[in-house]
Amino acid sequence: MNSSISIFRKVAVAEGISYLLLLFIAMPLKYFANMPLAVKYTGWAHGLLFVLYAATLVLAWQEQKWKFGKAVLIFLASLLPFAPFVVDKKLKDERRENANNSI
């Protein structure tokens, strides 16, 4: 069974990808190629993934017993284009470090 942190990491990567698609593909298509539907559908998918990011963050925060400040920083990372990938890497490294310390 996946822990909430594992699920959160997967959602974070998907949310990060959707954000990049929205910013660097859909928005240019809307404004330079007159294709507003690109933003409509990509924006809808990104919005759904953003809500899932927030919800799974709360679950991981509770399970991992993170401090409030850490949870806030991880949430703020969702607002920056490449930051969810940094969060994923840090959480992966943190999990690996914890596993090595428990051996």
C-alpha angles and dihedrals in degrees: 000000000000118000119229090254091057091049091046092053091053092048091046092055092046091048091049092051092048090050092052091047090051095048102038105029113018098042095048089048090052097048103032103030099031092240105137093166089072089067093040095058099032090046091051092051092045091049091053092048091048090055090047089049091055094045095047090044089059091049093048091045091055095043095046095039092226120180116260092248093056092051090049092051091049089050092049088052088068089066095059119074102235100021098094088064090052090050090050092051093047092049090047091050091046091052092048091049091050091049091051092049092052093056 
